[in-house]
């Protein structure tokens, strides 16, 4: 069993954003220097030595948790993979 890294989680989050048709970046920064939070963007949040899968839900940067509390990277990866499988099977 190979080790799951932050790089693996970030790559899977990119795949989920592509499959869901949601913005692929958390924030857009146009040439004028303003910043816009991309509502709908899925990403991984890290704290306390763990990770969780979240979605941005407001232009102020508010998030909703998809996978529950912080967990080991492998557990988060497996839940994210199941989420992606659900998105893909719904198409």
PDB file of N, CA, C and O in Angstrom:
ATOM      1  N   UNK A   1       0.848  -1.169   0.000  1.00  0.00           N
ATOM      2  CA  UNK A   1       0.000   0.000   0.000  1.00  0.00           C
ATOM      3  C   UNK A   1       0.897   1.237   0.000  1.00  0.00           C
ATOM      4  O   UNK A   1       1.751   1.396   0.873  1.00  0.00           O
ATOM      5  N   UNK A   2       0.693   2.112  -0.993  1.00  0.00           N
ATOM      6  CA  UNK A   2       1.539   3.298  -1.092  1.00  0.00           C
ATOM      7  C   UNK A   2       1.013   4.417  -0.195  1.00  0.00           C
ATOM      8  O   UNK A   2      -0.165   4.457   0.162  1.00  0.00           O
ATOM      9  N   UNK A   3       1.904   5.303   0.150  1.00  0.00           N
ATOM     10  CA  UNK A   3       1.589   6.414   1.026  1.00  0.00           C
ATOM     11  C   UNK A   3       0.793   7.478   0.266  1.00  0.00           C
ATOM     12  O   UNK A   3       1.106   7.770  -0.888  1.00  0.00           O
ATOM     13  N   UNK A   4      -0.216   8.052   0.887  1.00  0.00           N
ATOM     14  CA  UNK A   4      -0.999   9.140   0.305  1.00  0.00           C
ATOM     15  C   UNK A   4      -0.393  10.460   0.789  1.00  0.00           C
ATOM     16  O   UNK A   4      -0.217  10.672   1.988  1.00  0.00           O
ATOM     17  N   UNK A   5      -0.079  11.334  -0.156  1.00  0.00           N
ATOM     18  CA  UNK A   5       0.544  12.614   0.159  1.00  0.00           C
ATOM     19  C   UNK A   5      -0.423  13.766  -0.138  1.00  0.00           C
ATOM     20  O   UNK A   5      -1.480  13.561  -0.736  1.00  0.00           O
ATOM     21  N   UNK A   6      -0.052  14.969   0.284  1.00  0.00           N
ATOM     22  CA  UNK A   6      -0.848  16.153  -0.045  1.00  0.00           C
ATOM     23  C   UNK A   6      -0.946  16.317  -1.559  1.00  0.00           C
ATOM     24  O   UNK A   6      -1.974  16.757  -2.074  1.00  0.00           O
ATOM     25  N   UNK A   7       0.111  15.967  -2.261  1.00  0.00           N
ATOM     26  CA  UNK A   7       0.110  16.056  -3.724  1.00  0.00           C
ATOM     27  C   UNK A   7      -0.975  15.147  -4.315  1.00  0.00           C
ATOM     28  O   UNK A   7      -1.658  15.540  -5.260  1.00  0.00           O
ATOM     29  N   UNK A   8      -1.139  13.940  -3.769  1.00  0.00           N
ATOM     30  CA  UNK A   8      -2.191  13.025  -4.225  1.00  0.00           C
ATOM     31  C   UNK A   8      -3.580  13.629  -3.981  1.00  0.00           C
ATOM     32  O   UNK A   8      -4.448  13.572  -4.852  1.00  0.00           O
ATOM     33  N   UNK A   9      -3.778  14.202  -2.801  1.00  0.00           N
ATOM     34  CA  UNK A   9      -5.063  14.801  -2.462  1.00  0.00           C
ATOM     35  C   UNK A   9      -5.377  15.992  -3.364  1.00  0.00           C
ATOM     36  O   UNK A   9      -6.511  16.151  -3.816  1.00  0.00           O
ATOM     37  N   UNK A  10      -4.381  16.821  -3.621  1.00  0.00           N
ATOM     38  CA  UNK A  10      -4.582  18.005  -4.465  1.00  0.00           C
ATOM     39  C   UNK A  10      -4.922  17.592  -5.897  1.00  0.00           C
ATOM     40  O   UNK A  10      -5.778  18.211  -6.530  1.00  0.00           O
ATOM     41  N   UNK A  11      -4.263  16.554  -6.415  1.00  0.00           N
ATOM     42  CA  UNK A  11      -4.545  16.063  -7.770  1.00  0.00           C
ATOM     43  C   UNK A  11      -5.970  15.528  -7.852  1.00  0.00           C
ATOM     44  O   UNK A  11      -6.661  15.755  -8.845  1.00  0.00           O
ATOM     45  N   UNK A  12      -6.410  14.825  -6.827  1.00  0.00           N
ATOM     46  CA  UNK A  12      -7.766  14.291  -6.815  1.00  0.00           C
ATOM     47  C   UNK A  12      -8.785  15.429  -6.716  1.00  0.00           C
ATOM     48  O   UNK A  12      -9.842  15.360  -7.343  1.00  0.00           O
ATOM     49  N   UNK A  13      -8.488  16.456  -5.952  1.00  0.00           N
ATOM     50  CA  UNK A  13      -9.383  17.619  -5.865  1.00  0.00           C
ATOM     51  C   UNK A  13      -9.516  18.288  -7.237  1.00  0.00           C
ATOM     52  O   UNK A  13     -10.609  18.718  -7.605  1.00  0.00           O
ATOM     53  N   UNK A  14      -8.424  18.381  -7.994  1.00  0.00           N
ATOM     54  CA  UNK A  14      -8.487  18.941  -9.353  1.00  0.00           C
ATOM     55  C   UNK A  14      -9.402  18.112 -10.235  1.00  0.00           C
ATOM     56  O   UNK A  14     -10.209  18.661 -10.984  1.00  0.00           O
ATOM     57  N   UNK A  15      -9.283  16.795 -10.150  1.00  0.00           N
ATOM     58  CA  UNK A  15     -10.140  15.900 -10.942  1.00  0.00           C
ATOM     59  C   UNK A  15     -11.613  16.081 -10.569  1.00  0.00           C
ATOM     60  O   UNK A  15     -12.484  16.071 -11.440  1.00  0.00           O
ATOM     61  N   UNK A  16     -11.885  16.247  -9.277  1.00  0.00           N
ATOM     62  CA  UNK A  16     -13.265  16.448  -8.824  1.00  0.00           C
ATOM     63  C   UNK A  16     -13.818  17.758  -9.362  1.00  0.00           C
ATOM     64  O   UNK A  16     -14.953  17.798  -9.837  1.00  0.00           O
ATOM     65  N   UNK A  17     -13.032  18.836  -9.295  1.00  0.00           N
ATOM     66  CA  UNK A  17     -13.491  20.119  -9.832  1.00  0.00           C
ATOM     67  C   UNK A  17     -13.776  20.018 -11.325  1.00  0.00           C
ATOM     68  O   UNK A  17     -14.750  20.595 -11.808  1.00  0.00           O
ATOM     69  N   UNK A  18     -12.944  19.297 -12.056  1.00  0.00           N
ATOM     70  CA  UNK A  18     -13.172  19.120 -13.486  1.00  0.00           C
ATOM     71  C   UNK A  18     -14.453  18.329 -13.738  1.00  0.00           C
ATOM     72  O   UNK A  18     -15.253  18.703 -14.595  1.00  0.00           O
ATOM     73  N   UNK A  19     -14.649  17.246 -13.003  1.00  0.00           N
ATOM     74  CA  UNK A  19     -15.835  16.403 -13.186  1.00  0.00           C
ATOM     75  C   UNK A  19     -17.116  17.138 -12.794  1.00  0.00           C
ATOM     76  O   UNK A  19     -18.163  16.937 -13.408  1.00  0.00           O
ATOM     77  N   UNK A  20     -17.031  17.982 -11.781  1.00  0.00           N
ATOM     78  CA  UNK A  20     -18.205  18.707 -11.296  1.00  0.00           C
ATOM     79  C   UNK A  20     -18.465  19.979 -12.090  1.00  0.00           C
ATOM     80  O   UNK A  20     -19.544  20.563 -11.985  1.00  0.00           O
ATOM     81  N   UNK A  21     -17.494  20.412 -12.880  1.00  0.00           N
ATOM     82  CA  UNK A  21     -17.646  21.657 -13.627  1.00  0.00           C
ATOM     83  C   UNK A  21     -17.573  22.882 -12.735  1.00  0.00           C
ATOM     84  O   UNK A  21     -18.166  23.917 -13.042  1.00  0.00           O
ATOM     85  N   UNK A  22     -16.847  22.768 -11.632  1.00  0.00           N
ATOM     86  CA  UNK A  22     -16.688  23.869 -10.687  1.00  0.00           C
ATOM     87  C   UNK A  22     -15.332  24.536 -10.909  1.00  0.00           C
ATOM     88  O   UNK A  22     -14.454  23.945 -11.539  1.00  0.00           O
ATOM     89  N   UNK A  23     -15.146  25.762 -10.399  1.00  0.00           N
ATOM     90  CA  UNK A  23     -13.871  26.453 -10.589  1.00  0.00           C
ATOM     91  C   UNK A  23     -12.696  25.619 -10.073  1.00  0.00           C
ATOM     92  O   UNK A  23     -12.792  24.973  -9.029  1.00  0.00           O
ATOM     93  N   UNK A  24     -11.602  25.641 -10.808  1.00  0.00           N
ATOM     94  CA  UNK A  24     -10.444  24.826 -10.442  1.00  0.00           C
ATOM     95  C   UNK A  24      -9.506  25.518  -9.458  1.00  0.00           C
ATOM     96  O   UNK A  24      -8.589  24.887  -8.933  1.00  0.00           O
ATOM     97  N   UNK A  25      -9.721  26.798  -9.204  1.00  0.00           N
ATOM     98  CA  UNK A  25      -8.897  27.522  -8.236  1.00  0.00           C
ATOM     99  C   UNK A  25      -9.780  28.161  -7.173  1.00  0.00           C
ATOM    100  O   UNK A  25     -10.938  28.491  -7.426  1.00  0.00           O
ATOM    101  N   UNK A  26      -9.226  28.328  -5.998  1.00  0.00           N
ATOM    102  CA  UNK A  26      -9.957  28.917  -4.882  1.00  0.00           C
ATOM    103  C   UNK A  26     -10.247  30.392  -5.124  1.00  0.00           C
ATOM    104  O   UNK A  26     -11.306  30.894  -4.747  1.00  0.00           O
ATOM    105  N   UNK A  27      -9.298  31.088  -5.760  1.00  0.00           N
ATOM    106  CA  UNK A  27      -9.404  32.529  -5.918  1.00  0.00           C
ATOM    107  C   UNK A  27      -8.916  32.944  -7.303  1.00  0.00           C
ATOM    108  O   UNK A  27      -7.976  32.367  -7.849  1.00  0.00           O
ATOM    109  N   UNK A  28      -9.576  33.951  -7.850  1.00  0.00           N
ATOM    110  CA  UNK A  28      -9.150  34.547  -9.114  1.00  0.00           C
ATOM    111  C   UNK A  28      -8.630  35.943  -8.809  1.00  0.00           C
ATOM    112  O   UNK A  28      -9.262  36.707  -8.080  1.00  0.00           O
ATOM    113  N   UNK A  29      -7.480  36.264  -9.370  1.00  0.00           N
ATOM    114  CA  UNK A  29      -6.889  37.577  -9.146  1.00  0.00           C
ATOM    115  C   UNK A  29      -6.623  38.224 -10.508  1.00  0.00           C
ATOM    116  O   UNK A  29      -5.587  37.971 -11.122  1.00  0.00           O
ATOM    117  N   UNK A  30      -7.563  39.066 -10.987  1.00  0.00           N
ATOM    118  CA  UNK A  30      -7.362  39.735 -12.267  1.00  0.00           C
ATOM    119  C   UNK A  30      -6.210  40.736 -12.217  1.00  0.00           C
ATOM    120  O   UNK A  30      -5.638  40.994 -11.158  1.00  0.00           O
ATOM    121  N   UNK A  31      -5.883  41.290 -13.371  1.00  0.00           N
ATOM    122  CA  UNK A  31      -4.759  42.223 -13.479  1.00  0.00           C
ATOM    123  C   UNK A  31      -4.959  43.476 -12.642  1.00  0.00           C
ATOM    124  O   UNK A  31      -3.981  44.115 -12.253  1.00  0.00           O
ATOM    125  N   UNK A  32      -6.214  43.845 -12.352  1.00  0.00           N
ATOM    126  CA  UNK A  32      -6.445  45.072 -11.571  1.00  0.00           C
ATOM    127  C   UNK A  32      -6.127  44.901 -10.089  1.00  0.00           C
ATOM    128  O   UNK A  32      -6.220  45.860  -9.323  1.00  0.00           O
ATOM    129  N   UNK A  33      -5.751  43.679  -9.675  1.00  0.00           N
ATOM    130  CA  UNK A  33      -5.342  43.435  -8.301  1.00  0.00           C
ATOM    131  C   UNK A  33      -6.457  43.029  -7.370  1.00  0.00           C
ATOM    132  O   UNK A  33      -6.201  42.655  -6.225  1.00  0.00           O
ATOM    133  N   UNK A  34      -7.693  43.095  -7.836  1.00  0.00           N
ATOM    134  CA  UNK A  34      -8.806  42.666  -6.980  1.00  0.00           C
ATOM    135  C   UNK A  34      -8.786  41.144  -6.859  1.00  0.00           C
ATOM    136  O   UNK A  34      -8.144  40.452  -7.649  1.00  0.00           O
ATOM    137  N   UNK A  35      -9.490  40.645  -5.870  1.00  0.00           N
ATOM    138  CA  UNK A  35      -9.548  39.194  -5.666  1.00  0.00           C
ATOM    139  C   UNK A  35     -10.999  38.758  -5.603  1.00  0.00           C
ATOM    140  O   UNK A  35     -11.840  39.427  -5.002  1.00  0.00           O
ATOM    141  N   UNK A  36     -11.281  37.622  -6.234  1.00  0.00           N
ATOM    142  CA  UNK A  36     -12.620  37.058  -6.217  1.00  0.00           C
ATOM    143  C   UNK A  36     -12.535  35.612  -5.761  1.00  0.00           C
ATOM    144  O   UNK A  36     -11.796  34.816  -6.340  1.00  0.00           O
ATOM    145  N   UNK A  37     -13.293  35.270  -4.723  1.00  0.00           N
ATOM    146  CA  UNK A  37     -13.361  33.889  -4.251  1.00  0.00           C
ATOM    147  C   UNK A  37     -14.268  33.124  -5.212  1.00  0.00           C
ATOM    148  O   UNK A  37     -15.349  33.601  -5.556  1.00  0.00           O
ATOM    149  N   UNK A  38     -13.840  31.957  -5.640  1.00  0.00           N
ATOM    150  CA  UNK A  38     -14.606  31.138  -6.583  1.00  0.00           C
ATOM    151  C   UNK A  38     -15.541  30.195  -5.831  1.00  0.00           C
ATOM    152  O   UNK A  38     -15.131  29.131  -5.370  1.00  0.00           O
ATOM    153  N   UNK A  39     -16.797  30.603  -5.718  1.00  0.00           N
ATOM    154  CA  UNK A  39     -17.815  29.801  -5.035  1.00  0.00           C
ATOM    155  C   UNK A  39     -18.023  28.496  -5.809  1.00  0.00           C
ATOM    156  O   UNK A  39     -18.121  28.502  -7.036  1.00  0.00           O
ATOM    157  N   UNK A  40     -18.088  27.399  -5.093  1.00  0.00           N
ATOM    158  CA  UNK A  40     -18.268  26.083  -5.692  1.00  0.00           C
ATOM    159  C   UNK A  40     -16.998  25.263  -5.753  1.00  0.00           C
ATOM    160  O   UNK A  40     -17.050  24.048  -5.943  1.00  0.00           O
ATOM    161  N   UNK A  41     -15.855  25.915  -5.595  1.00  0.00           N
ATOM    162  CA  UNK A  41     -14.551  25.245  -5.682  1.00  0.00           C
ATOM    163  C   UNK A  41     -14.384  24.217  -4.561  1.00  0.00           C
ATOM    164  O   UNK A  41     -14.624  24.522  -3.392  1.00  0.00           O
ATOM    165  N   UNK A  42     -13.972  23.000  -4.924  1.00  0.00           N
ATOM    166  CA  UNK A  42     -13.665  21.946  -3.955  1.00  0.00           C
ATOM    167  C   UNK A  42     -12.165  21.953  -3.668  1.00  0.00           C
ATOM    168  O   UNK A  42     -11.360  22.129  -4.583  1.00  0.00           O
ATOM    169  N   UNK A  43     -11.788  21.763  -2.412  1.00  0.00           N
ATOM    170  CA  UNK A  43     -10.369  21.685  -2.067  1.00  0.00           C
ATOM    171  C   UNK A  43     -10.181  20.920  -0.753  1.00  0.00           C
ATOM    172  O   UNK A  43     -11.146  20.536  -0.091  1.00  0.00           O
ATOM    173  N   UNK A  44      -8.940  20.717  -0.408  1.00  0.00           N
ATOM    174  CA  UNK A  44      -8.601  19.984   0.807  1.00  0.00           C
ATOM    175  C   UNK A  44      -8.108  20.986   1.848  1.00  0.00           C
ATOM    176  O   UNK A  44      -7.297  21.862   1.547  1.00  0.00           O
ATOM    177  N   UNK A  45      -8.599  20.847   3.054  1.00  0.00           N
ATOM    178  CA  UNK A  45      -8.205  21.691   4.177  1.00  0.00           C
ATOM    179  C   UNK A  45      -7.350  20.844   5.116  1.00  0.00           C
ATOM    180  O   UNK A  45      -7.670  19.684   5.375  1.00  0.00           O
ATOM    181  N   UNK A  46      -6.271  21.421   5.620  1.00  0.00           N
ATOM    182  CA  UNK A  46      -5.340  20.683   6.478  1.00  0.00           C
ATOM    183  C   UNK A  46      -5.219  21.366   7.842  1.00  0.00           C
ATOM    184  O   UNK A  46      -5.105  22.589   7.926  1.00  0.00           O
ATOM    185  N   UNK A  47      -5.243  20.565   8.900  1.00  0.00           N
ATOM    186  CA  UNK A  47      -5.000  21.074  10.260  1.00  0.00           C
ATOM    187  C   UNK A  47      -4.862  19.882  11.198  1.00  0.00           C
ATOM    188  O   UNK A  47      -5.351  18.791  10.902  1.00  0.00           O
ATOM    189  N   UNK A  48      -4.206  20.091  12.311  1.00  0.00           N
ATOM    190  CA  UNK A  48      -4.079  19.076  13.360  1.00  0.00           C
ATOM    191  C   UNK A  48      -3.478  17.764  12.851  1.00  0.00           C
ATOM    192  O   UNK A  48      -3.768  16.697  13.393  1.00  0.00           O
ATOM    193  N   UNK A  49      -2.653  17.840  11.825  1.00  0.00           N
ATOM    194  CA  UNK A  49      -2.030  16.645  11.273  1.00  0.00           C
ATOM    195  C   UNK A  49      -2.951  15.826  10.390  1.00  0.00           C
ATOM    196  O   UNK A  49      -2.586  14.730   9.965  1.00  0.00           O
ATOM    197  N   UNK A  50      -4.143  16.340  10.107  1.00  0.00           N
ATOM    198  CA  UNK A  50      -5.111  15.625   9.284  1.00  0.00           C
ATOM    199  C   UNK A  50      -5.583  16.464   8.115  1.00  0.00           C
ATOM    200  O   UNK A  50      -5.063  17.548   7.853  1.00  0.00           O
ATOM    201  N   UNK A  51      -6.580  15.942   7.416  1.00  0.00           N
ATOM    202  CA  UNK A  51      -7.123  16.627   6.246  1.00  0.00           C
ATOM    203  C   UNK A  51      -8.622  16.370   6.163  1.00  0.00           C
ATOM    204  O   UNK A  51      -9.136  15.396   6.713  1.00  0.00           O
ATOM    205  N   UNK A  52      -9.309  17.269   5.461  1.00  0.00           N
ATOM    206  CA  UNK A  52     -10.718  17.055   5.164  1.00  0.00           C
ATOM    207  C   UNK A  52     -11.044  17.716   3.834  1.00  0.00           C
ATOM    208  O   UNK A  52     -10.384  18.672   3.426  1.00  0.00           O
ATOM    209  N   UNK A  53     -12.060  17.203   3.165  1.00  0.00           N
ATOM    210  CA  UNK A  53     -12.475  17.678   1.855  1.00  0.00           C
ATOM    211  C   UNK A  53     -13.613  18.672   2.053  1.00  0.00           C
ATOM    212  O   UNK A  53     -14.586  18.375   2.747  1.00  0.00           O
ATOM    213  N   UNK A  54     -13.494  19.858   1.439  1.00  0.00           N
ATOM    214  CA  UNK A  54     -14.457  20.933   1.653  1.00  0.00           C
ATOM    215  C   UNK A  54     -14.830  21.589   0.325  1.00  0.00           C
ATOM    216  O   UNK A  54     -14.183  21.376  -0.701  1.00  0.00           O
ATOM    217  N   UNK A  55     -15.894  22.394   0.376  1.00  0.00           N
ATOM    218  CA  UNK A  55     -16.322  23.173  -0.784  1.00  0.00           C
ATOM    219  C   UNK A  55     -16.543  24.609  -0.349  1.00  0.00           C
ATOM    220  O   UNK A  55     -17.116  24.858   0.712  1.00  0.00           O
ATOM    221  N   UNK A  56     -16.093  25.560  -1.163  1.00  0.00           N
ATOM    222  CA  UNK A  56     -16.312  26.975  -0.900  1.00  0.00           C
ATOM    223  C   UNK A  56     -17.761  27.310  -1.226  1.00  0.00           C
ATOM    224  O   UNK A  56     -18.245  26.982  -2.309  1.00  0.00           O
ATOM    225  N   UNK A  57     -18.459  27.964  -0.291  1.00  0.00           N
ATOM    226  CA  UNK A  57     -19.889  28.218  -0.480  1.00  0.00           C
ATOM    227  C   UNK A  57     -20.274  29.693  -0.447  1.00  0.00           C
ATOM    228  O   UNK A  57     -21.440  30.021  -0.665  1.00  0.00           O
ATOM    229  N   UNK A  58     -19.331  30.587  -0.181  1.00  0.00           N
ATOM    230  CA  UNK A  58     -19.674  32.010  -0.178  1.00  0.00           C
ATOM    231  C   UNK A  58     -18.515  32.828  -0.721  1.00  0.00           C
ATOM    232  O   UNK A  58     -17.363  32.393  -0.707  1.00  0.00           O
ATOM    233  N   UNK A  59     -18.840  34.016  -1.197  1.00  0.00           N
ATOM    234  CA  UNK A  59     -17.788  34.875  -1.747  1.00  0.00           C
ATOM    235  C   UNK A  59     -16.889  35.454  -0.661  1.00  0.00           C
ATOM    236  O   UNK A  59     -15.901  36.124  -0.962  1.00  0.00           O
ATOM    237  N   UNK A  60     -17.228  35.199   0.595  1.00  0.00           N
ATOM    238  CA  UNK A  60     -16.365  35.579   1.708  1.00  0.00           C
ATOM    239  C   UNK A  60     -15.393  34.471   2.093  1.00  0.00           C
ATOM    240  O   UNK A  60     -14.602  34.634   3.021  1.00  0.00           O
ATOM    241  N   UNK A  61     -15.449  33.342   1.381  1.00  0.00           N
ATOM    242  CA  UNK A  61     -14.526  32.239   1.641  1.00  0.00           C
ATOM    243  C   UNK A  61     -15.067  31.179   2.582  1.00  0.00           C
ATOM    244  O   UNK A  61     -14.324  30.287   2.992  1.00  0.00           O
ATOM    245  N   UNK A  62     -16.348  31.254   2.935  1.00  0.00           N
ATOM    246  CA  UNK A  62     -16.947  30.243   3.806  1.00  0.00           C
ATOM    247  C   UNK A  62     -16.944  28.873   3.138  1.00  0.00           C
ATOM    248  O   UNK A  62     -17.068  28.759   1.919  1.00  0.00           O
ATOM    249  N   UNK A  63     -16.801  27.844   3.954  1.00  0.00           N
ATOM    250  CA  UNK A  63     -16.737  26.489   3.404  1.00  0.00           C
ATOM    251  C   UNK A  63     -17.762  25.584   4.074  1.00  0.00           C
ATOM    252  O   UNK A  63     -18.241  25.864   5.173  1.00  0.00           O
ATOM    253  N   UNK A  64     -18.085  24.491   3.386  1.00  0.00           N
ATOM    254  CA  UNK A  64     -18.862  23.414   4.003  1.00  0.00           C
ATOM    255  C   UNK A  64     -18.020  22.162   3.923  1.00  0.00           C
ATOM    256  O   UNK A  64     -17.337  21.921   2.928  1.00  0.00           O
ATOM    257  N   UNK A  65     -18.072  21.380   4.959  1.00  0.00           N
ATOM    258  CA  UNK A  65     -17.283  20.157   5.026  1.00  0.00           C
ATOM    259  C   UNK A  65     -18.014  19.033   4.323  1.00  0.00           C
ATOM    260  O   UNK A  65     -19.197  18.802   4.575  1.00  0.00           O
ATOM    261  N   UNK A  66     -17.318  18.333   3.440  1.00  0.00           N
ATOM    262  CA  UNK A  66     -17.895  17.212   2.713  1.00  0.00           C
ATOM    263  C   UNK A  66     -17.608  15.901   3.454  1.00  0.00           C
ATOM    264  O   UNK A  66     -18.491  15.050   3.561  1.00  0.00           O
ATOM    265  N   UNK A  67     -16.390  15.731   3.964  1.00  0.00           N
ATOM    266  CA  UNK A  67     -15.974  14.441   4.526  1.00  0.00           C
ATOM    267  C   UNK A  67     -16.013  14.349   6.046  1.00  0.00           C
ATOM    268  O   UNK A  67     -15.623  13.317   6.593  1.00  0.00           O
ATOM    269  N   UNK A  68     -16.451  15.350   6.730  1.00  0.00           N
ATOM    270  CA  UNK A  68     -16.483  15.295   8.196  1.00  0.00           C
ATOM    271  C   UNK A  68     -15.251  15.927   8.805  1.00  0.00           C
ATOM    272  O   UNK A  68     -14.646  16.815   8.203  1.00  0.00           O
ATOM    273  N   UNK A  69     -14.874  15.484   9.983  1.00  0.00           N
ATOM    274  CA  UNK A  69     -13.759  16.101  10.695  1.00  0.00           C
ATOM    275  C   UNK A  69     -12.407  15.719  10.080  1.00  0.00           C
ATOM    276  O   UNK A  69     -12.332  14.888   9.175  1.00  0.00           O
ATOM    277  N   UNK A  70     -11.357  16.337  10.587  1.00  0.00           N
ATOM    278  CA  UNK A  70     -10.007  16.052  10.088  1.00  0.00           C
ATOM    279  C   UNK A  70      -9.676  14.578  10.310  1.00  0.00           C
ATOM    280  O   UNK A  70      -9.951  14.010  11.367  1.00  0.00           O
ATOM    281  N   UNK A  71      -9.081  13.981   9.288  1.00  0.00           N
ATOM    282  CA  UNK A  71      -8.786  12.546   9.321  1.00  0.00           C
ATOM    283  C   UNK A  71      -7.434  12.306   8.654  1.00  0.00           C
ATOM    284  O   UNK A  71      -6.883  13.220   8.042  1.00  0.00           O
ATOM    285  N   UNK A  72      -6.894  11.102   8.759  1.00  0.00           N
ATOM    286  CA  UNK A  72      -5.654  10.789   8.053  1.00  0.00           C
ATOM    287  C   UNK A  72      -5.839  10.961   6.540  1.00  0.00           C
ATOM    288  O   UNK A  72      -6.946  10.814   6.022  1.00  0.00           O
ATOM    289  N   UNK A  73      -4.760  11.270   5.852  1.00  0.00           N
ATOM    290  CA  UNK A  73      -4.810  11.517   4.408  1.00  0.00           C
ATOM    291  C   UNK A  73      -5.420  10.346   3.640  1.00  0.00           C
ATOM    292  O   UNK A  73      -6.195  10.566   2.709  1.00  0.00           O
ATOM    293  N   UNK A  74      -5.095   9.131   4.002  1.00  0.00           N
ATOM    294  CA  UNK A  74      -5.635   7.966   3.283  1.00  0.00           C
ATOM    295  C   UNK A  74      -7.160   7.924   3.379  1.00  0.00           C
ATOM    296  O   UNK A  74      -7.840   7.663   2.386  1.00  0.00           O
ATOM    297  N   UNK A  75      -7.692   8.179   4.563  1.00  0.00           N
ATOM    298  CA  UNK A  75      -9.148   8.166   4.736  1.00  0.00           C
ATOM    299  C   UNK A  75      -9.800   9.270   3.903  1.00  0.00           C
ATOM    300  O   UNK A  75     -10.819   9.039   3.251  1.00  0.00           O
ATOM    301  N   UNK A  76      -9.217  10.460   3.924  1.00  0.00           N
ATOM    302  CA  UNK A  76      -9.740  11.559   3.117  1.00  0.00           C
ATOM    303  C   UNK A  76      -9.680  11.203   1.638  1.00  0.00           C
ATOM    304  O   UNK A  76     -10.628  11.466   0.898  1.00  0.00           O
ATOM    305  N   UNK A  77      -8.576  10.607   1.204  1.00  0.00           N
ATOM    306  CA  UNK A  77      -8.412  10.223  -0.200  1.00  0.00           C
ATOM    307  C   UNK A  77      -9.497   9.229  -0.615  1.00  0.00           C
ATOM    308  O   UNK A  77     -10.093   9.370  -1.683  1.00  0.00           O
ATOM    309  N   UNK A  78      -9.750   8.240   0.212  1.00  0.00           N
ATOM    310  CA  UNK A  78     -10.755   7.220  -0.120  1.00  0.00           C
ATOM    311  C   UNK A  78     -12.155   7.829  -0.191  1.00  0.00           C
ATOM    312  O   UNK A  78     -12.941   7.461  -1.064  1.00  0.00           O
ATOM    313  N   UNK A  79     -12.474   8.744   0.706  1.00  0.00           N
ATOM    314  CA  UNK A  79     -13.776   9.411   0.662  1.00  0.00           C
ATOM    315  C   UNK A  79     -13.894  10.308  -0.566  1.00  0.00           C
ATOM    316  O   UNK A  79     -14.953  10.369  -1.191  1.00  0.00           O
ATOM    317  N   UNK A  80     -12.818  11.001  -0.911  1.00  0.00           N
ATOM    318  CA  UNK A  80     -12.818  11.841  -2.110  1.00  0.00           C
ATOM    319  C   UNK A  80     -12.972  10.988  -3.363  1.00  0.00           C
ATOM    320  O   UNK A  80     -13.669  11.382  -4.299  1.00  0.00           O
ATOM    321  N   UNK A  81     -12.330   9.827  -3.388  1.00  0.00           N
ATOM    322  CA  UNK A  81     -12.436   8.925  -4.538  1.00  0.00           C
ATOM    323  C   UNK A  81     -13.880   8.449  -4.691  1.00  0.00           C
ATOM    324  O   UNK A  81     -14.388   8.365  -5.809  1.00  0.00           O
ATOM    325  N   UNK A  82     -14.534   8.142  -3.587  1.00  0.00           N
ATOM    326  CA  UNK A  82     -15.938   7.738  -3.629  1.00  0.00           C
ATOM    327  C   UNK A  82     -16.816   8.882  -4.138  1.00  0.00           C
ATOM    328  O   UNK A  82     -17.758   8.654  -4.898  1.00  0.00           O
ATOM    329  N   UNK A  83     -16.509  10.108  -3.721  1.00  0.00           N
ATOM    330  CA  UNK A  83     -17.241  11.288  -4.173  1.00  0.00           C
ATOM    331  C   UNK A  83     -17.096  11.443  -5.690  1.00  0.00           C
ATOM    332  O   UNK A  83     -18.077  11.689  -6.393  1.00  0.00           O
ATOM    333  N   UNK A  84     -15.864  11.296  -6.186  1.00  0.00           N
ATOM    334  CA  UNK A  84     -15.612  11.392  -7.632  1.00  0.00           C
ATOM    335  C   UNK A  84     -16.355  10.292  -8.377  1.00  0.00           C
ATOM    336  O   UNK A  84     -16.959  10.553  -9.417  1.00  0.00           O
ATOM    337  N   UNK A  85     -16.321   9.073  -7.865  1.00  0.00           N
ATOM    338  CA  UNK A  85     -17.035   7.964  -8.501  1.00  0.00           C
ATOM    339  C   UNK A  85     -18.528   8.270  -8.603  1.00  0.00           C
ATOM    340  O   UNK A  85     -19.155   7.964  -9.618  1.00  0.00           O
ATOM    341  N   UNK A  86     -19.097   8.867  -7.565  1.00  0.00           N
ATOM    342  CA  UNK A  86     -20.502   9.254  -7.587  1.00  0.00           C
ATOM    343  C   UNK A  86     -20.791  10.309  -8.642  1.00  0.00           C
ATOM    344  O   UNK A  86     -21.794  10.229  -9.352  1.00  0.00           O
ATOM    345  N   UNK A  87     -19.899  11.311  -8.743  1.00  0.00           N
ATOM    346  CA  UNK A  87     -20.063  12.338  -9.777  1.00  0.00           C
ATOM    347  C   UNK A  87     -20.033  11.719 -11.161  1.00  0.00           C
ATOM    348  O   UNK A  87     -20.872  12.026 -12.007  1.00  0.00           O
ATOM    349  N   UNK A  88     -19.069  10.854 -11.383  1.00  0.00           N
ATOM    350  CA  UNK A  88     -18.894  10.253 -12.714  1.00  0.00           C
ATOM    351  C   UNK A  88     -20.024   9.287 -13.058  1.00  0.00           C
ATOM    352  O   UNK A  88     -20.408   9.189 -14.223  1.00  0.00           O
ATOM    353  N   UNK A  89     -20.556   8.582 -12.087  1.00  0.00           N
ATOM    354  CA  UNK A  89     -21.635   7.633 -12.387  1.00  0.00           C
ATOM    355  C   UNK A  89     -22.959   8.356 -12.617  1.00  0.00           C
ATOM    356  O   UNK A  89     -23.874   7.807 -13.231  1.00  0.00           O
ATOM    357  N   UNK A  90     -23.056   9.586 -12.125  1.00  0.00           N
ATOM    358  CA  UNK A  90     -24.261  10.379 -12.333  1.00  0.00           C
ATOM    359  C   UNK A  90     -24.359  11.004 -13.706  1.00  0.00           C
ATOM    360  O   UNK A  90     -25.398  11.557 -14.066  1.00  0.00           O
ATOM    361  N   UNK A  91     -23.293  10.922 -14.472  1.00  0.00           N
ATOM    362  CA  UNK A  91     -23.279  11.530 -15.818  1.00  0.00           C
ATOM    363  C   UNK A  91     -23.792  10.573 -16.859  1.00  0.00           C
ATOM    364  O   UNK A  91     -23.848  10.917 -18.039  1.00  0.00           O
TER     365      UNK A  91
END
